[in-house]
């Protein structure tokens, strides 16, 4: 009797929970109607370039800071690969401590140096500090280091939810800023004095830049290249990446928590028995930008995760010298769960191909969920 009573109580609570959850789903908005992103005035573009001009050295030093425990994959690797590809700056990937840097949602790398080692080698600090999204916004080592770099004259760039880290360091107080759509409320709550700027992929104010979602690190990096070395160099790098155009234009209203997004994520998450580990082979000289975009996209489906594999232990050196550790040792991977090899195709094409394959494997709604997380406009 007691067991039957308990079961009835559990079922009653479960039913109420489902009703409440259904009400919450129904309260979410439908996707907004398609519309073009508003153009960015030329004067604003020129002001942005002037604000990003190298503050110290003719050949700038760029430091990308990472937390060893879960730093966002594309935020960390894309600026590294794009800036190294352009050749306009010295770029170093840093970590809070020795050992591997576990990226999220995929890949593990070895940093070029720790924060302490960087400080010992460059007492005058970096010209630019790039701050990716991290698993925590309040790591005291990261916050103290960012503040110290800013005090030495570095321009600090918070990529995606890295804006929350920059805000926690006290560098966004009273400034114009943006961030990934999903984390905007958190940024406003924790740094209430910011002046949020909509419809711009990146914002620069008084030595601090912030960007919208994950994919924004590509136009941000190209704009930084233009500020350092001019339009021709930026355009050449953009062509190499497979981009016909880039700027700060954005349509913020296109990115929000909607009913289709919530239902797709819920459905994919509940179908846990269908979750797949998809192999992506690490080969020497792999392009770190393409690798990051592909691994990141496939690991955001709520149906799959990308697993980097190699036939032998030890890190694999990427196109620009970053050491990437395999997740598993294997000479091959089952064909039905093997992702296409990272080729010499431009990174923008690699991402488009990945989204098309995700749609083919899991459906258009899942591909849209991935694009929404990357904050990538379908038309771009």
N, C-alpha and C positions, 0 to 999 in steps of 0.2 A: 504493500500500500504506500509506504513512504517513498519507494522508488518511483511509483506511478505519479504521485503528487509532485515529486521533484521534476520529473520529466515534463509534466504539464506546465509547471512554472517556467522551466527553461524554454519550452516552445512558445509560451506566451511572451516572454521577454524577447525571444528571437523574432517573433512576429512584429512586435512593437518596434524593434530595431530596424527591421526591413522596411516597415512603413515609414519610419522617420528618415531612413536613408533614401527611400524613393522620393519622399518630399524634398529632400535636399537636392537630389538629381534634377527633379522637375523645376527647382528654383534657379538652376544655372541657366545662363543665357545661351541662345543658339549662336552659331558662328556668325560673325559680321559679314555683311555683303562685300564682295571683292571691290577694291578701290586702289587707285595708284597712290604711292607714297608722295607726299608733297615735296617739291624740289627744295634744294638748299640754296639760299641766296649766295651769289658770288662773294659778296663782301664778308659773309660769315665764314666761307671756306678760307678766304685769305687770312682772316683773323685767327682761325684755327691753326693754319700753317705757321703763322708768326709766333703763336703761343707755344708751338711744339719745336721751334728752332733749337738746335743743340745748345745747351746752356753752358758748356765748359770746353769741350774738345772739338777740333775740326772733324776728327774721326771719333764719333761718340762710343761710349762704353754702355752696353745695355745689360742689365742684370734681371733675370727672370727668377723670382723667388718661389720656392715650393715647400710645402709641408710634407715630410716623409710619409705621413699617414693620410693618403687620399687628397690629392690635388687634381683638379679637373683636367682631363686628358688633353682636350683641344686647346684650352686656355693656356696650357703650359707649352705644348709642342708646336702649335701653329705660329705664334710670334717668333719662336726660336728658328723654325725652318724658313719662314719667309724672310726674316731679317738676315739670316746667314746666307740665304740664296741671293739676296740683293748685293751683298758684299759691301754695304755702306757703313757698317758698324762692327765693332767687336761685341760678340754676344756670348754670355755665359749663363748656363742653367745652374741654379743654386738650390740647396736644400738646408733645412734647419740643422741637420746633423749628418754624420757619416752613415752610409748604408743606402739601400735602394729607396727610390721614391715611388711609392705605390700610387698610380694615377687612377682616377675614377671617371667613367665606369670601366675603363680597360687600360691595359699595358702597365709595365713597370720599367723604370729607367734608372740609370745611374747619373747623378748630377755631376757637373764639372767641378764643383767645389762646395764647401759648406759656407754659411754666412760668416763664420769666424775666419775661415781661410781667405774669403774675398776681402774682408776688412784688412787683414794683414798685408795683402798684396796691393790694395787700392785704398790707402788711407784718406784720399780726397773724395772717395765715393764714386758712384756711377753717374752717368748723364741721365739715364732713364732707368726706372725700376718698374717692371711689369708684375702686377699682382693678380694671379689667377684666383678663381673660386677654390676654396679649401674646405676640408671637412669640418673645420671649426674656424670661427672668425676672431677668436680671442687668444690665440697662442701668444704668450708674452714675448717670446723671442722674435717672432715675426713682427709684432706691433712695434717693439722697441727698435728693431732694425730699420723698418720703414720710416719711422719718425727721424731716426738719425740720418738716413739717406736724404730725406727731404730737407733737413737742416743744413746738409752739405750742398744743397742746390740741385738735387736730382728732380726731374719731372717724374711724378708717380702716376702710373696708369693702371687703374683697376679694371680688369677685364671681366665682364659678366658679373656674377655674384662676388667677384673679388672686390667690387665696390663696397660690400659690407665690411671687408677686412680693412680697407682704406678708411672707411667711416669709423670703425672701431679704434683706429689709430689716431682719430681726431683731426684728420686732414680734410674732411669734407664739411666741417662746420660752416654754415652760412654760404656754401658754394652751390653753384648749379651742377646738377649731376643726373645720371641715369643708371640703370642696372637691368638685369634680366627681369622680364615681366613677372615671373613667378615670385621673385624676392623683393619686389618694389615696396610692398607693405612693410616687410621686415626692415628694410633700409630706412624707411620713413619713421618707423617706430623707434629704432635704435639711434638714428641721427636725425631728430625731428627738425633741425634747422636747415636741412638741405632744401634747395629750390629745384624740384624735379622738372626736367625738360622732356617733353614728349616729342615724338616724331623725329628723333635724331638718334642715329646708331652710336654716336660718341659725342661727348661734351667735354670741353676743356675750360677750366676756370682756375686761374692763379696757381699754375704749376701742378695741377692735378687733373687727370683725364679719367673719365669713366665711360664704359660702353654698355650697350644692351646685351642680348644673349650671346651664346657661345660663338656663333658664326661671325659676330661683329669683330672678332679679333683679326679677321682677314682685311676688311677695309681700314680698320684702325692701323694695322701694320703698314699697309700701303700708303696711308696718309703720313705716317711717321717717316717712311722712306722719302716721300716727296718733300717733307719739311727738312730732311737732312741733306738730300742730294738732288732735289729738283724733280720736275714733272716727267722729264724724259726717262729718268731711271725708274720712277714709280710705274710709268706705263709699260716699260720693258718687263719689269717684274710681274705686273698684272697679266701681261700676255703669257708669260711663262706659267702663271698659275691657272690660265684659262679664263680670265675675267675680261669681259669687254669694257666694263665700266665699274666704278666704285665711288662712293662718297658717303656722306652722313645721312642720306635720306632714309626714312623709315616710316612705317605706319603703325604706331603703337596700338591702335584699336584692333589690329588684326590678331593680337596676341593676348589671350585671356583664357581663364578656366571656363570651358564650355561643356554643354551636355555631351556632345559626341566625344570630346577628349576624355571626360571622366568615365563614360561608359566603356570606351575602348580600353583604357588603362585597367579598369576594374575587370573586364572580361578576360583580358590577356593575363592579368595577375592571378585570377582564380583558376585559369587553365594551367596550373603549375606543372602538371604531368606532361604538357607539350613543350616545356621550356627546353631550349637547345643550347649546347655549347658548340659554337661554330669556329672552326680552326682558321687562323690567318697565319701564313708562313712568314717567318722572319728570314730575310736574306741580306747579306752584306750590301750596303749602299741603298737600302730601301729609303724612299722619300718619306721623311717624318711627317710632313703635312698631310699627304695622302693617307698614310697609315693611321694618323690620328683621326682624321675625318671618318674613314671607313670603320675603324674599330669603335669609335664613339657612337656612330649612327646605329650600327648593329647591336650595340649594347644598351640602346634606349627603346627597344621595341616592347619590353615587358614580355617578350617571348624568347629572347635569345641573348647571349653574351658572346663577345669575340674573345677567343683564347689564342694568344700568340704562341706558336710552337717552333722549335728548331731541332735539328737532329743531334746536336751536341750541347753540353752545358757551356755556360759562359755567355757574356753579352754579345750581341750583334751590333756592329757599328753602322749607324745610319748614314745617309748621303752627306750630312754635314757634321759627322763625328760624334753624335750622341750615342751612348751605349744603351741598348734596349735589351732587357732580360726576357728570355722566353718564360712563359707560364708553365709550359710542359715540354718535356723532351720526347720527340717523336720524329721518325723519318718520314712519316706520311700521316694523312688524316682521312677518315672515311669520306669518300667522294660526295655523298649526299649531304654532308655537313662541312664541306670545305668551301671557304670563301675564295673568290677569284684572287689571283696573285696581284699584288700592287705592282703596276707596270709603270712605264715612263709617261703615261697619259697625264695631262695637267690635273692638279688636285681638285679643281672645281668639277672636272668631268668625273673624277673618281667618286666624289660625293653624289653627283647626280645619278651615276650608275648604281651606287649603293642604295639610294632612295628608290630607284626603279626596281631593283631586285627585292628590296624589302616589300614593296607593294605587290610584286609578283608572288612572294612567298607567304605573306601574312595579310595582304589586302590593303586597299587604299587608305582606310581609316588608321591603320597602324603606321603607314608611311607619313600620314598627316600628324600623328602624335610625335613622331621623331622630328619632323620639321618644326613643329611647335616648340619642342624642347630646345632645338638649336636656334630658335628665333630666326628662322629663315623664311623670307617671303617666297611663295611659289614662283613668282615672276622673275626672281633675281638669280 
